[in-house]
Each structure stands twice: as structure tokens, then as C-alpha cells.
């Protein structure tokens, strides 16, 4: 993802957040979302097309991605279930807060712990998902396609803490798989490309 698109997505999320709090045209936010989605698809295609994937390869990759998407849905359902526990308590804390009562530090700490636990859970899930996807890709793609994956992205943009010794082809391919192949929009693009 380029810095410009990342900035645009941040602006969009900001616009959506502001529209919820202010009188911003929801149709404008919807249109902006659609445009940014198409822009992201262009960016994904810019990374996918150099792989020169054959339809039969895509059809072999799709079941693995579908398995991963099913795992991701379960994760989202679990996150939602966990969030529901915060529903009523946050209503009470917000109601009290607008009346001038400070939220308790223990409750704020509980919220921060929830965010942290969710972040760790997502990182673990992504690692597991890549462990599922990478062996399939190595069986399906040819050495040239794997090399394109490894050399496609500027890895330091996505993993700025990696040392030069850690930036081997395996790591680069995992970053590509994470950022491109497991992007939610890629699945629909691959379905269209497989027709």
C-alpha cells in the first residue's frame, strides 16, 4: 500500500467518523468509500498482474483463501462477542462522563487491555493464516512467480523493524501474501480473474 493511499484511507475513516458526529452527507461518504475501494483494487491489481497467474493456479489458491476467510470470520465474531461485554458499561461511563464524572482509571485500563489483547489475537491469527497459505503457494506457483512475490513490495514500508539479515525471500513473500493476497478485496478480484 502506498503512503498516498494509506493517507487517503485515513482521511476516509476520519470523514466517516466525523460524519457520524456531525451533519456530513452520508451519500458523500458512501461515494468516497466506493472510489477508495476501486483505488485499492487498482493497487492490488498492480501487484497481482505481474505474477501472471493462470486460471488453474487461481482456482487452486482460492480454496486456501476461503479457508482463511472462514477463520477470519470466526475471529470477527469472537471480537464482536467480546465487545458486547463493553456495551452497557460504556454507555454508563459515557453518560456519567458528560455529566462531569471522570471515567475510572481501572475501566480505562480494561479498555486498553482489550485493545492490546485484540491486537495480539489478530497478529497470531495472521501468522497462522500465513502458515496455511505459504505452503499452498509454494506448491501452486512456479519459481519465477515466487521470485516476483519476493521482490514486489518495499518490505521496510510494512516491516520497518526488520534487519537486513531478516529480509530473506521467505519473509518478503510472507509480507506480499499478507498485504496483497490476504487483502479482503483480493478474493473478489481473484474470482473475477479465474473466470
Secondary structure, 3 states (H helix, E strand, C coil): CCHHHHHHHHHHHHHHHHHHHCCCCHHHHHHHHHHHHHHHHHHHHHHHHHHCCCHHHHHHHHHHHHHHHHHHHHHHHHHHHHHHHHHHHHHHHHHHHHCCCCCCHHHHHHHHHHHHHHHHHHHHHHHHHHHHHHHHHHHHCCHHHHHHHHHHCCHHHHCCCCCHHHCCHHHHHHHHHHHHHCCHHHHHHHHHHCC
